[in-house]
């Protein structure tokens, strides 16, 4: 009986491994096609002031790819499989290129673009940034680069040097998904992030979660000590928003206010659609 169970267990694991491998292969094929045919775009979501949600602090440009049917696929569906690969670096380049173009076309826009710490030192990414800054001197002060906590901690010393160099040019940095990973406090003291984006898991049902209220309150205090603004991610209800604002969070982002859109309101095509 034990042998049968073991054989069954091995068979189940093999089937699962095969399914995972097939899924990852399909994802890589989709991403490769999207890169090859430039079927990569940004979806824009506003980040609003907590004390006045009618006021937009900045927008985030979220990476999207189109599959072979034209469906828009969010980054969460593929980023885990590509982040450590050459395709991940290429997607970072495309996202930056599109974000810089948006900033150049719309001088009142302030925009956050995501990047992996693994793209630091990637020559094409650096050339893309340099070209964008040379073409429009105002872009730097309106560009925010978001690096996830987990990504930043892979090469903390490199991130510190990279940030110091670009902050001297006026670029702002945000640590994304704070609380989802692990930040050694000795490195946190060396980082000079301007914005701390609190992982969305803390926002969910926070009005009824005393533990998360204490944790978010502590994060706000840490951010204040290091002169960082705080953004709560994935805010979906008014109760969550009110609780986060009462805890001292500076800005809110989530579906309560707006879903990411590939046709933002500042573009003429969006204005025509409203007319």
N, C-alpha and C positions, 0 to 999 in steps of 0.2 A: 504493500500500500504506500509506503514511504517513497519507494522508487517511482511509482506512478505519479505521485504528487510532485516530486522533483522534476520529472520529465515534463509534466504539465507546466510547472513554473518556468522551466527553461524555454518551453515553447511559447509561453505567453510573453516572456521577456524578449525573445527573438522577434516575435510579431510586433511588439511595441517598438523595438529598435528599428525595425524595417519601416514602420509607419512614420516614425520621427525623421528618419533619413529621407524618406520620400517627400515629406512635408518640407524639410529644409531645402531639398533639391528644387522643388517647385518654387519656393520663395526666391532662391538665388536666380533661377531662370527668369522669374518675373522682374526682379530688380535689374538684372543684366539687360533685359529687353527695354526696360524703362530708361536706363542710362543711355543705351545705344540710340534710341529713338527720341531722346530728350523729352520723355513723357514723365517729367518730374516737375512738381509745382509746389507752391506754398499756400497754405490755408491760414487765414489771419484771424486771431482772436484778441479782443481787447482786454487789457488789465486796467481795472478801475480803482479810483480812490475809495477806501473803505468808508470814510466819513462823508463822501459825496459820490455815490455810484453813478451819477450822471457824467462825471468827469473822467476822461480816459488819460491814464498816466503814460501808457505806451501800448503797442500791439506786439504780439508774438507771432512770428511766421513759422508755422508748423509744417514739417516736411510731409509731402504726399507723393505717391507714385500712381500711375495709371496702369492697370493690368490690361491684358490683351482685349478685353471686352469694353474698355474705357471706364471701368469702375475706379473711383478714387479710393486708394488704400492708405489708411493712416500709418504713421511710422511704427506704432506699437505692434503692428502685424508683422514687421520684417526687421526692425532695427536690431533685435537680439541676435539674429543670424548673421548680420552683415557688419556690425560695429567694429569687429576686429579684423576686417578684411579690406582689400584694396577698394572694393565696391563702397564700403563705408566711407573711405576717404573721398572718393569721387562724389558721393552724395553730399558730403559736407561742402565740397567745392561748389556744387551746383546750388545748394541752399544759400551759400554766401553770395554767389554771383547774382541770384535772383533777388535776395534781400537788398544788396547794394544798388541794384537797378531800380528797385521800388523806392528806396531812399532818394536816389538821384532824381527820379521823376516827380516826387511829391515832397517838397521842401519842408512842409509842416509835420511830416511823419517821423515818429520815433519808433524804432523797430528792434525787437530781440530775435536773434537767429541762434539756433542750437548748433553746437559743435562738440565733437569728442576731443578729449585731451590727446588722443592718439593722432589727431591731425596737426598738432603742434609740430613744426618742423617739416611738414609735408609741403614740398616746394610749390606745387600747383596751388594749394590753398593760400600760401603766403603771397604768391604772385597775384592771385585774384583779389586779395585784400589790398595789396599795394596799388594795384591798378584802380580800384574803386576809390581809394583815398586821394589819389592824384587827380582823378577826373572831377571830383567834387570835394573841396576842403571842408564843407559843412557836414559831410557824411559821418565822420568819426564821432562827433559829439552827439549824433542821433542814433548811433549803432550800439546795441547791447549784445554781447556774446554770452550765451548761456552754456555752462558746462555742468553736467550732473555731478553730484557729490561723489558717486562711485567712480566715475571717470577721472575726476580730479585727483582722487586718492591713489590712482595707479602710478602717477608720476608727479607727486606733489612739488618737488623742488623745481621741476621743469615748468609746471603751471605757474608758480610764483614768479619766476623770471619772465615768462611770457606775458603775464598780466601786467607786471611793472612796466615793461616796454610799451605795451599798447595803451595802457592808461595814461602814459605821458603824452600820447597823441590825442587823448580825449575820449577814447572808447571806454564804455562802461561794461562791467562784468557781473553776471548773476550766477550764483550757485543754484542749480536746479535740483528738484526732488530732495531737498534737505530732510534728513531723518529716515530716508529709505536705505541709506548705506551706513558706512561707519567712518566718521572723521576723527582721527586722533587729534586731541585738543592742541598738542604741540604744533601740528601742521596748521590747524585752524587759526592760530595766532599769527602765523606767517602769511596766510592768505590775505589778500586785500580786496575781497569781493565787495561790490557796492550794494548788491541786492541779494537777499536770501529768500529763495522760493521754497515754501514749506510743502513737503510732499502731501498730495491730495488725500492720502489715507487718514491724515489727522483731521481733515475737514469733515469727513463723512459722519453725520450724526453727532457732531461735537457738542451740540446743545444738551445732549443727554449722556455725555461721556466725561465725567469729572477727571479721569486720568488724562485724556487728551487735552482737556482744558489746562491742566497743570503743565503738561509738556509744551503746549503751544505758548503758554505764558512764559515759560523758561526760555524758549527759543527767541521770543520777542525781546526778553531782557538781554540775552547774548548779543542779538543783532544791534540793540541800542548801544551796548558797550563798545562794539566795533564799528559804530557809525554806518550801519547797513539798514536799508529799507527792507521791509518784509512783505512778501506776497503769499497769500494762501491760494493754493491751486485746487481745482475741481470743486468749486463751490456750486452747489446745486439747489439749495433751498434758502428761503429768507431767514429761517431760524439759524442756519449755519452762518450766514453772512453777518447777522446781528451779533451772534456770539463771538465770532472772530474779530469783529470790529471792537467789541467791548474788551477783548483781551489785548487790544493795542496793535493788531495787525494793520499795516499801512495800506495795502492794496489787496484786491480780490479778483480772482479769475475763474471763470467756469460757466457752465451752461445756464446757470440762473440768469446771467446777463446776455450771453451770446454764444452760439456755437461757432466753431471755426468755419470760415467761408473763403472760397477761392475768388469771390467777387466782392471785395470790400467796398464800403460805401464811398471811399475817396476816389474810386476809379470812375471815369465817364460812363463805361458800360453798365456799371451798377446803377448810376443815376438814371440812365435811359430805361432800365428795367423797372424802376420805381414809377417812372412817368406814365 
